Amino acid sequence: LASSGVRLMINLARGFEEHPEVKYGITTMCIGLGMGGTVIWENPHFNGSAGKGAK
């Protein structure tokens, strides 16, 4: 318990490293009683030219 947020952030950070062409990521989770939390993250490894020309 109480490690779900950290796990989500670490998984997203790994994904950012593997995919520098991705600029943003999102984490979201239920926090109970009908509420939730969402964070939009910006990739610090973003390389805008990595995805150009790819489909």
Backbone as a chain_set.jsonl record, in Angstrom:
{"seq": "LASSGVRLMINLARGFEEHPEVKYGITTMCIGLGMGGTVIWENPHFNGSAGKGAK", "coords": {"N": [[0.831, -1.194, 0.0], [0.298, 2.316, -0.465], [2.336, 2.732, -2.261], [1.669, 2.92, -4.854], [1.547, 5.34, -6.345], [4.266, 6.031, -6.572], [5.185, 3.829, -8.008], [3.784, 4.202, -10.425], [4.945, 6.626, -11.305], [7.654, 5.873, -11.626], [7.454, 3.892, -13.623], [6.518, 5.497, -15.719], [8.679, 7.264, -15.981], [10.674, 5.513, -16.88], [9.556, 4.818, -19.326], [9.681, 7.316, -20.596], [12.467, 7.578, -20.904], [12.968, 5.508, -22.699], [11.518, 6.329, -24.881], [12.157, 9.027, -26.279], [10.849, 10.61, -28.11], [8.331, 11.131, -27.243], [6.453, 13.626, -25.759], [4.76, 14.201, -23.56], [3.309, 12.616, -20.646], [0.911, 10.786, -18.673], [-0.341, 10.202, -15.426], [-2.709, 8.523, -13.486], [-4.968, 7.79, -10.849], [-7.261, 6.07, -8.703], [-8.436, 7.398, -5.66], [-10.223, 6.741, -3.805], [-13.641, 6.719, -2.512], [-14.974, 7.788, -4.742], [-13.261, 9.685, -5.731], [-10.348, 10.914, -7.486], [-6.958, 11.179, -8.701], [-4.885, 12.99, -10.928], [-1.988, 13.511, -12.892], [-0.165, 15.372, -15.221], [2.763, 14.847, -16.945], [5.87, 16.181, -18.118], [8.222, 15.118, -20.471], [11.56, 14.953, -19.615], [13.533, 14.084, -21.265], [12.806, 14.679, -23.784], [13.052, 14.797, -27.265], [12.48, 16.535, -29.87], [13.091, 16.077, -32.551], [13.348, 13.372, -32.821], [11.069, 11.937, -33.532], [10.338, 12.86, -36.031], [9.287, 12.462, -39.359], [8.605, 9.85, -38.997], [5.971, 7.446, -39.002]], "CA": [[0.0, 0.0, 0.0], [0.932, 3.634, -0.478], [3.452, 2.818, -3.207], [1.125, 2.947, -6.219], [1.955, 6.577, -7.012], [5.69, 5.922, -6.888], [5.297, 2.84, -9.088], [3.327, 4.841, -11.658], [5.946, 7.612, -11.735], [8.858, 5.166, -12.082], [7.139, 3.285, -14.925], [6.452, 6.567, -16.709], [10.051, 7.751, -16.182], [11.349, 4.533, -17.746], [8.987, 4.985, -20.661], [10.242, 8.544, -21.153], [13.849, 7.302, -21.321], [12.924, 4.623, -23.868], [10.815, 6.997, -25.988], [12.379, 10.473, -26.195], [9.973, 11.32, -29.044], [7.083, 11.409, -26.534], [6.651, 14.852, -24.975], [3.979, 14.2, -22.323], [2.748, 11.38, -20.122], [-0.118, 11.039, -17.673], [-0.599, 9.178, -14.417], [-3.996, 8.738, -12.839], [-5.335, 6.685, -9.967], [-8.386, 6.24, -7.797], [-8.015, 7.6, -4.274], [-11.316, 6.283, -2.952], [-14.874, 7.487, -2.331], [-15.332, 8.468, -5.977], [-12.282, 10.717, -6.088], [-9.158, 10.442, -8.182], [-5.889, 12.158, -8.902], [-4.232, 12.896, -12.23], [-0.857, 14.42, -13.104], [0.422, 15.359, -16.559], [4.209, 14.998, -16.807], [6.612, 16.51, -19.334], [9.399, 14.267, -20.614], [12.812, 15.719, -19.604], [14.386, 13.527, -22.316], [12.131, 14.941, -25.059], [13.852, 15.187, -28.42], [11.47, 16.774, -30.893], [13.482, 15.587, -33.872], [13.404, 11.905, -32.814], [9.901, 11.345, -34.156], [10.021, 13.471, -37.322], [9.381, 11.581, -40.514], [8.085, 8.518, -38.654], [4.507, 7.37, -38.981]], "C": [[0.865, 1.244, 0.0], [2.142, 3.718, -1.403], [2.963, 2.91, -4.651], [1.566, 4.183, -6.987], [3.409, 6.536, -7.44], [5.894, 4.946, -8.037], [4.871, 3.449, -10.419], [4.366, 5.827, -12.189], [7.205, 6.939, -12.275], [8.618, 4.516, -13.441], [7.095, 4.343, -16.026], [7.849, 7.115, -17.005], [10.844, 6.801, -17.08], [10.852, 4.643, -19.18], [9.514, 6.235, -21.349], [11.664, 8.315, -21.66], [13.882, 6.469, -22.604], [12.328, 5.301, -25.098], [10.987, 8.512, -25.897], [11.523, 11.281, -27.172], [8.633, 11.683, -28.415], [7.298, 12.608, -25.617], [5.938, 14.811, -23.625], [3.54, 12.793, -21.934], [1.736, 11.734, -19.042], [-0.173, 9.879, -16.688], [-1.924, 9.533, -13.754], [-4.318, 7.538, -11.968], [-6.522, 7.073, -9.095], [-7.842, 6.458, -6.391], [-9.15, 7.307, -3.29], [-12.481, 7.254, -2.864], [-15.24, 8.324, -3.558], [-14.371, 9.554, -6.42], [-11.094, 10.09, -6.808], [-8.138, 11.553, -8.304], [-5.22, 11.911, -10.238], [-3.109, 13.918, -12.304], [-0.386, 14.255, -14.543], [1.895, 15.704, -16.397], [4.818, 15.371, -18.149], [7.911, 15.72, -19.341], [10.673, 15.114, -20.618], [13.79, 15.247, -20.679], [13.842, 13.835, -23.709], [13.109, 15.444, -26.108], [12.883, 15.317, -29.579], [11.818, 16.219, -32.254], [13.475, 14.064, -33.952], [12.232, 11.287, -33.56], [9.573, 11.901, -35.529], [10.246, 12.488, -38.457], [8.866, 10.177, -40.244], [6.568, 8.56, -38.652], [4.059, 6.41, -37.918]], "O": [[2.023, 1.215, 0.417], [2.9, 4.686, -1.333], [3.775, 2.971, -5.574], [1.923, 4.085, -8.161], [3.748, 6.96, -8.545], [6.689, 5.207, -8.941], [5.531, 3.234, -11.436], [4.636, 5.859, -13.39], [7.763, 7.388, -13.276], [9.479, 4.579, -14.318], [7.578, 4.113, -17.134], [8.167, 7.4, -18.16], [11.601, 7.247, -17.942], [11.634, 4.568, -20.128], [9.766, 6.22, -22.554], [12.026, 8.804, -22.73], [14.716, 6.694, -23.481], [12.602, 4.896, -26.228], [10.063, 9.212, -25.482], [11.474, 12.508, -27.077], [7.873, 12.462, -28.991], [8.215, 12.61, -24.796], [6.461, 15.335, -22.641], [3.416, 11.905, -22.778], [1.715, 12.863, -18.554], [-0.065, 8.716, -17.077], [-2.214, 10.701, -13.496], [-3.981, 6.404, -12.309], [-6.746, 8.246, -8.798], [-6.899, 5.785, -5.975], [-9.044, 7.591, -2.098], [-12.333, 8.452, -3.107], [-15.755, 9.434, -3.427], [-14.643, 10.268, -7.385], [-10.875, 8.881, -6.737], [-8.43, 12.72, -8.041], [-5.011, 10.765, -10.637], [-3.254, 15.049, -11.84], [-0.228, 13.134, -15.028], [2.242, 16.718, -15.791], [4.343, 14.932, -19.196], [8.615, 15.661, -18.333], [10.862, 15.919, -21.53], [14.768, 15.935, -20.972], [14.351, 13.317, -24.704], [13.88, 16.376, -25.879], [12.51, 14.321, -30.199], [10.921, 15.917, -33.041], [13.585, 13.512, -35.046], [12.378, 10.222, -34.162], [8.607, 11.451, -36.146], [11.253, 11.783, -38.509], [8.706, 9.391, -41.178], [5.961, 9.585, -38.34], [2.859, 6.203, -37.739]]}, "num_chains": 1, "name": "protein.A"}
